Amino acid sequence: MTFLGKVSMGVASAALFALPVSMAHASGSIGGGANQNPLRVGQGIYVKKIACKSCAYPGGLKSPQAVSEALGKISSGAIALSDSERKAVTAYINKRFKRK
C-alpha cells in the first residue's frame, strides 16, 4: 500500500471512530432532565435509600412481607424521602414486585 493509501485509510478510520463518540455525546442521555423515566428514578432511589448496605433493607426486599412493610414505612415517612422520591420509589416497588 502506498503512503497516500495509508493516509487515506487512517483518515477514514479516524472519521468512523469519531462519529459514534460525537453521536453518543449528543444523545442527551447524560443529565437529570425533567423527562427522566419515573421508574428509573424510583429504581435509583430504591438502590440508594432503601436497599443500600446501611439502609433499612440492606440487599433489597426479599419477601412480600418486606415489600408491604417497606411501603408502609415509605408512606408514613419512617424512611426519609421527599414527596417526589416517595412517589417514584413507590411506583418502582409496585411495578418491580408486581403489586396493584
N, C-alpha and C positions, 0 to 999 in steps of 0.2 A: 504494500500500500504506500502511496506517495505521501509526502509531508502534507500536501494540501488535502488529501483524503483523510488523513489522521485528524487534522484540524477541524474539518467539516464534521467528522464523526464525533469529536469532542464537543463541539458547539451543539450539535443535535442532542447528544446525551444530556448535556447541562440543561437544555431547554425542557426536556422531558422530565428531569428530576425537579426542576424549579416549578413547573406547573402544578403538581399536586400540593406542594407546600403552600403556594400562594392561594390555591383554592381552599385548602383547609383553614388557612388564616381568615379568609373572607366568609367562611361559612356561618359565622355568628354563633358557634357552639360554645364559645367561652363567654362567661359573664353571668350576671344574675338578673337578667331582664324580667320584665313583668309577664312574659309569655312562657315561662317555665311550666313544664308539666307538673300539675299538683301532686301526682303520685310519686314522681321523682323527688320532689321537695319533701314529701312525707317520709319517703324512704330514708333520705339523708337525716332527717330529724330522728327517726326511729333508731338509726345506727348510732348517732352521736349522743342522743339524750335519753334513750330508753334501754338499748341493748349493749352499751359500751361496758368495758370491764369494771368501771367504778359506778355504773348506773344501777337503777332499781332492778333490772332484769339482765344481768351480765350473760352474754351469749344468746340473748333473744328469748322470745316467748315460746315455750316448749310444749304447752298443753292448752286445751280450750279453757281450762280454769284460769291459767295465767293470762290468757288473752282477755277474758272477762274482767279479771282483777285489774289489769293494766288499763283497760278502757275506763273503768270506774275511777282509778287514780288520776287519769288524764282529764276526765270531765270534771272531777271535783277540785282540781288544782293541786292535788297532792304531789304531782310531778309538775314542776315549774316550767310552763310553756306560755308563749304569747298566744293570743287568740288565733292568729293566723297559723301558728305552728300547731296548735291544738286541732284545728280543723284539718290541716294537711296530714298530720300523723294519724288521726282517727280514720280518715278516708283510706290512707295506705293500709293500716292494720285491718280494717274491714275488708278491703279488697284482697290483701295478702292471705288472710285466714278465712276467706270465703264466708263472711258474715253479712247479713242483711241482703 
